[in-house]
């Protein structure tokens, strides 16, 4: 890649403070590595005094590998902010790696054991840990914080307090504690801070737009007021607000360092001019950003195409057909990517590609639709009809759909209708008592009609007599999820069940399906399936963005102007992964009926 004047400025400016605003595909990694080489060889600085901070281990490893391949192996430090902080704690507190809590899921699962409001406990715990991280890294009050993991604030507080108490009791720290404790050590121990500043005299920070307040303060403290600090990033690619990243950190850099020089890398070496024009048209709708030009090095037009289908199934089938056409015309599957807003959307796309015998891979684990909690509900209902059930089965499905038969008293009755009605008779409010009677009757009627049914009939009865599909709609609304994803899973179950004569036959199919999906994800030469977030830093010739509808892009949880701007930045990142052709797919109708509006971002990117 040929160098431009702006890149040369970045390479030669090594003293004082520097902020580099780098657009997508501008060659910032290459520029940073050249800058390090310049510091060592042109300026005669010892490599041991150079610190290169990235925010993922993979990025740190890649940069180190590239530097050693293209230049030399020397003493330059490539690390994440977490590994730097852990090194501080090892040196000045004698902390060992054994003190790091890698996985607290068993403890957290136990805390959730009897909580019926949480179906997908694994997903809940994953989001819970993100919430805890956001609170600790941005100096927030956990009692006032509105969590993403649950609508129940009190549950979050209970889980937070329990988790912190568990770590203290076990004498452990987590990855967030690495930062807080290292920061305290730097503040409270002058020897520590002096040692760090003497060692790291030239500091570079990559992907600075993804920094949170605590990470910012660590970097500021490390560099001091007059240190040699270069931060590189793109405020238009700040997409990790849900993890606590603050785009204003980058925008406010020059407030903290008024003498800092600002250099913009505005030339994109990746994408066609048409893609650049459309992406720039979109991102200019954001108000809180650096003013910048977005220039295309490649003048070829490429394609930006909008495709609107009748419903989601037709949309995904249309994507698969287009991919098949590209491959037939000589395009390598590895040059194609399908991007989506959330990982839940991957299940349907993976299923359709698998059925179409199109090879695919993923940079995240795609959960099989046959490892979903909906299947566990089906299994529990089946065991209840066969008298092979356990208490956990009754606990699982008694309120699926919501019957308001709450409390262990109902569970303690087992499958004894008269005992359940006795419990219901103790309800003081008449309408609640009458409702409980009705729901108990309907539950036992459902078990009766399900008994002895083949898979297809079983699901049909669950849907009709058991109101199960209605329950999925209500659950999606409660959890703020897209009902289309749940409905696709349910409809696939019905389709597959109809193709198999009995439960054993369907069971063998499920095992085979899961094995094939596992094998498909290990494919090294397939179409890439990725969330928009995980696509950052990657590129493909042909990019498909699916489900470009309101409620997905932007996400339905995006309510404030700040939220919408982050969602727009995320869509911008997805668009700029494409080198030649970009396809924006959407659908008109929901699976359950009703129209769906096209994403406002699709409208905004039009020239």
N, C-alpha and C positions, 0 to 999 in steps of 0.2 A: 504494500500500500504506500503510495507516495505521500510524503509529508507536506503539510501546508504551513503557512506562516504562524497561525495560532498555535499549532502543535509545537513548533520550534520555540515559541515564547514560553510555553509551559515547561519545556525541557530545560531551558536556560535560566529560568527564574527559580533560584533555590534558596535565597536568603529572605527572611521575613515570612509574611503570611500570604497565602495565595488561595483563591477559590476558583475552581475550574467548572464552568457550567457546560456539560457535554451532552449533546443531543444523541438520540439512538444511532448506533452504527457509525459513530464518529472516530472510532479507534482509540478510545481512552485508555484501555488496558495496554495496548502497544505503546502509547505515549508515556504512560507511567513507568513502564519497564525501561524505555529509553532514557527517561529522566533519571532513574536510579543509576544506570550505566554512566550517564553524564556526571552525576555527583561523584561517583567513584573515580572515574578516569580523567575527566576534564578538570574537576575541582580538587582531586587528590584527597578526598575524604575517605576515611577508613570504613569499609562496609559494616563493621560492628556498630557504627553510630547511626545506621539507617533503619527505620522501622516502617514497615508497610502493613497497615491495618485493613483487613477486609471484614465483611460481616457474615461470611459463611466459611466453614472449613474447606468445602469443595473449591471455593474461589481462591482461598489462600494457597491450597495445594496446586491448583492450576497455574496461578501466577508464579509460584516458586519454580515449577517444572518448566514453564516457558522461559523464565529468566535464565535458569541454568542451561537450558538448551540453546538459547539465542545469544547468551553473553558468557557467563561463567558461574561456577559454583564458589561462592565466597560466604562471608558472614552476615549478609543482609538478613534481617528478621522479617519473615512473612507470617502473619498470624491473625487470628480473630481477636476482637476486643475481649471475649471470654477467656481465650487461652492466655492472653497477656495478663489479665487479672488473676487467673489461677497461678501463673508463674510468680506474681507478686506475693500471693498468699503462701505459696510454698517456701519462698525465700525468707520472708519476714515473719511468718507465723508458724512455719513448720508444718503446714497442712499437707496431707497426702491425698492422692487420688481416691483412696478408700473412703474419704469423708464426703465424697460427692454422691448425692442421691440421684441415681440414674432413672429409676422407675418407682413411682409410688402408687401405681395403678391398683395393686392388690389392696392396699389400705383404703384407697378412695372407693374402690368397688364395694368394700365392706361397709363403708359409710352410707352408700346408696342402696344397700341391699333391699331394704324394705320400702323404698320410695317408688310408688306406683306411677308417679307423674313422669318419670324418666324411662322411656322405652329403650333407646339406644344409649346405654350407659357408657360405652366406649367413646362415642362421639361427644357425649356430655363432658366426660373427664378431659378429653383433648381440648375442648373449648374452655373448660374451667381453668386449666393450667395457663392458657393464653390470657384469660382475664386476670389471674393472679399476677402474671408477668407484667401486664399493662399497669396494674396498680402500683407494683413495687418499683418499676423503672421510670415512672413519671410522677412519683411522690404524691400519690393520690390516697385519699381516705377510703379504705375498703368498705366502711360502713355506709358511705354516701355513694359509692360506685354502682352504676347500673350495669349488671353483667350481661354478656352476650349468651352465656351458657343456659340461662334459665330466666323466665319471667319472674321467678320467686327470689326476691332480694334476700330474704331471710335464709334461704337454702344456701346461697352463695356465701353469706357471712359465716354460717355454720361450717361449711366446707373449708373456707379460708382459715378460720381459727383452728379447726381440727388438723389441717395440713401443717400449719406452722408449729403447733404443739407436738405433732408427731416428729417433725425434724429435730426439734429441740430435745425431745426425749431420747432420740436415737443418736444425737450428736452429729447430725448431718447437715450439709448445705446443698442447695440446688444451684442451677446455673444463674439464676437471678441474684442469689446471695453472693456468688462470686464477684459480681459487679459492686454490690452495695458494700461488702466487706473490704474489697480492695480499695474502693473510694475512701472509706473511713481510714484505712491504713495510710493512704497517701496524704490525707488531711492531718492525721494525728501524729504521724511519724516523720519528722523532718529528714531523718537519715534515709528513709525509704524514698522520699520525693527527690532528694538530692542525687541519690544513686541512679534513679530512673532518668533524670534530666541530663546527667553526665553521660549516661550510656546512649540514650536516644536523642541525638541532636538534630536529626533531620527526619521529620515525621510526615508520612503520606497516609491519607484516609480515603479509601475507595467507597463508592456507593453511599456518599455522605447523606443523601436525601432519606436514607432508611434509618437514620440515627434517632434515638429517643433522648429525652432530657438527661438521663443519668449517663448514658454513653457520651453525650456531648460534654458534660461537666468533667468526665474522666479525661477526655482528650484535651480540653482547655487546661486542666490542672497539669497534665503531663507536659504540654507545650509551654505553659507559662504565658506571660503577657508579651514577651519578646522573642519567643522561640520560632524555629523554622518549621512552619506547619503548612502543608498543602492539602486541601480537601477537594475531592472531585466527585461530581454527581450531576444529577439532572432532576430539578424539582418537578418536572413534568412526569417523571417516572417514580414518584413517591407513592407507593401502593400498599404499604404495610401498616396503615393506621390501626388495623385490628390487632396488631402486635405491639402497638405503642409507638411506632415511628411517627415523628412529627416533622412535616414538611417545612414548617416555619423555622426549624433549626438551621436549615440551609439558607433560607431567606434572611435570617438575622445574623449570619456570620459576620458581616461587615459592621454590624452594630457593636459586636464585641471586639473586633479588630478593625478599627476605622482606617488604618493604613494599609489594609490588605488589598492586593491587586486582584482584579477580576478579569479572567480570560474566558472567552466563549469558543467552544469547538462546535461549529454550526453545520459542518459539512457531513452529510450522511453517505457512507460508502457502501451501504447495504441495499437499500430499496430503490425501486424504480421511481422516476419523477412523479408519476401519477399517484402512487401510494403516499409519497411525501406530501404532495399537495392536499390530498384528502385528510391525512393525519394532522397536518398543520391547521387545516380548516376546523377540525374538531377541537384541538387543544387550545386554540385561541379563545374559546368560549369560557375558559377558566380565567378568573380575575386575579387570584393570588399566585403569581408566578413571575419569574424573571422575563423581561422582554427580550426576545431573541429571534433571529432568523433561522429558518430551517431549510437548508439547501441540499439538493440532490447532486451527487457526483455523477451518477449514471443518468443519462438523459432519455433512455428508453422508456416508453410509456407504461408497459405492463397493463394489468387489468385490475380494476376495482369493480366488482359485480355484486349487485343485490339480488337475492333470490328469496321470494316470499311464497310459502307453501300453505296449503289449506289447514293442515294440522301438524302436530309435532311428529307423529309417526312418518308422515309423508316427507317432512323436512329431513329427517335422519336418513330415510331411504334415498332421497334425492342426493344427499351428500355422498352416500356410499356409491351411488351410480356414477357421480362425477369423478370420484376418486378412481373407480374402476376404469373409466374412460381415459383419465390421465395416465394410469399405469399401462393401459393397452397401447397408448401413443408413445411409450418409451420413457415416461417419467419414473424415476426410482421412487419406491415407497418412502425412503428415508428423506426425500425432498418435500414431503407433504406432512402437514400438521393440522390437527383438528383441535381448536381451543375452545374452552368453555369457562363460565364464571365460577362454578362450584364443582367439586369432585363428584357429587351425586349425579350430575348430568352424564358422567362417563359411563355409567352402568348400561344405559340404553344404547349409546353409541358403540360401545365395545361389543354388546350382544349382536347388533346388526352387522358390524364388520366381521364378527366371527361367523355368523350365518352366511355372509357373502364370500367367505374364504379370502378376505383381504387381510394380509399380515399387518399387525400393529404392535406397538410397544408403548410404554408409558414411563414417565419419570417419577410417577407416584403409584402406589399400589391401588389398583382398581378393585373395589369390592364387588364380588360376584352378587348378582341379584338373588342367587340361591344361598347367600350367607346373610340375608337380610332378616331383621326381626319379624317381618311379615310371615316368613316361612316358619319361624319359631311359634308364632300364634297358631298357624295351621296345625303344626305338630301337637301343640298342647290341646287344641280342640279334638284332634283325632284320638289322643290318649284318653281324654275324658269320656269319649264315646265307647272306648274299648275296655274301660275299667283297669287301665294300666297307668293311671295318672298318679302324680304326686301333688303335694300341696302347692308347689311352685307353679304347676300348670293351672290350677284354679286361680291362684293369685295373679297369674299372667293375663288371663282372658276374661275373668269375671266382669271387668269393666272395659272390655274391648268389643263393642262400643261402650261409651260411658253409661253405666247404669246407676251410678251413685250408691252402689252397695259397698260402702267404704268400711274399713276397719277389720281387724282380725277376727271379730266375732262372727262375721259372715264366713270367713275362711275356715274357722274352727268347726263349722257345721258340716264340712265336706260336701258330698253330693246328696245331701238329705234335704229335700225340698221343704218338709214340714218344719225342720229345725231352722232353716233360713227364714221361713214365714214367722216363726216364733220370735226370732231376733227382730224382724221388721215390725212386729206388733208393739215393740217397746219404743218405737219412734213416736215422739210426742206430737209432732205437727201432722195433722190429718192428711194433707195433700202429699206430703213426703212419704207417709206410711202407705198410702194407696199406690203411689208411684212405685215404691219398692215391691209391693205385692205384684204389680203388673210386670215389672222387670224380672223378678224371680221366675214368674210363670213363663215369660218369653225365653229366658235362658234355658230352662229345662225343656221347653218345646224345641228349641234349636238343637240341643243335644240329641233329642229323640229323632228329629228328621235327618240329622247327620249320620246317625248310626248305620253302618253297613254300606254306605254310599261309595261309589268309585271316585277317583280324584276329581273328575270333571263335575259330577253331580254334587260332590262335597263342597267345592268352591262356589257353585251356583247357589246352593242353600245358604252358605255363609254370607253371600252377598245379598240374597233376597230376604230370608228369614232372620238372618243375623245382622243385617244392616251394616255389613263390614265395610263396603266401599264408602258408605256415608261416613263411617268412623274415620277412614283415611283422610277424607276431606277435612273433618273437624280437627284431626291430629295435625295436619299440615298447617291449618290456620293457627292452632295453638302454638306450634313450634316455629311459625313464620317460615315454613318451607314451601317449596313449589309442589303442589299437589300432582302436577303432571309426572314428576319422577316416581312418586308412589303408585300412581295409577298405571304407569307403564309396567312396573314390576307385577302388579296384580293382574293386568291383562296378559302379560307374558305367561304367568303361572296358569291362567285359564286356557290359553292357547296350547301350551305344552301338555297340560293335563288331558286335554281333549285328544291329543295325539298318542296317549298311552292308556292301555287297557286297565291296568291295575296299579296299586300303590308300589309294588315291587319294581314294576317296569319303569314307572316314573322316577323311583328312587335311583335306579341304575343310570337313567338319563341325567339326573342331577349330579351324580358323582362324576360322570363323564364330562358334563358341561363345565364343572368347576376345575377339573384337571386340564381341560383344553384352554380355559381362560388363564390359568397359571402358566401354562406353556407359552401361550400367545404373548404374555407380558414379558417373557424372557427373550422374545424375538429381537434380534439385533438389527434386522433389516426391514423394519415395518414402518407403517404410518405412525407418527407420534400423536398420542392422545395426551393432552396436558391442560391443566387449569391455566388461566391467564397469568396468575401469580407465578407459577413455576416455569412459565415460558420466558420470563425475563432473562435477558442475556443470551438467548438462543435465536436461531434464524432458520428459515426454510424458504424454498423457492415458491411454494404454493401453500397458503394458509387459509383454512376455513374457520370462521368464527360462527358457532351455532347458537341458537336460542337468543337471537338479538331482539328480544321483546321486553317491554316494560315489566318490571317485577323481577327480571333476571339481570338485565343490563339497562339501567342500574338495578342493583339488588333491592328487593322490597324493603329491606331494613334501612336503606339510605333515605333519611328524612330531611336532614339539615343541608344547607348550601355547602358546608364543608364536606359532608358525606358524598354529595353529588359530584363535587369536584374530584374527590379521590376516585370515585367510580369512573369518571370520565378519563382520568389519568390511566386507570387500569385498561380501559378500552383502547386508549392510545398506545399503550405498551403492546397490546395484542396486535393491533394494526401494523405496528412497525417491526413485527417479527417477520413479515413477508418481504421477500426479495423481488419477486416478479409479479405474482398474481395474488389477489386478496378477494375472498368470497364471503359475503355477509349474509347468513341464512336466518330466516325468521318464519313464524307461522301465524295464521290468522285466528284459529279457533282452539279453545281448550278442549281437552279430551272429554270433559264432562259437560261441554256446551258453553256458550258465551264467547264473545270476541276477545281478542288479545291485541293490544296496541303495539305497534312496532317501536323498538327502542328509540328514544329521542336522539341517542348518539348516532344512529344510522342517518337520521334526518340532518343532524348538525354537520356530519362529515361531507355532505353533498356539496359540490362546487356550484 
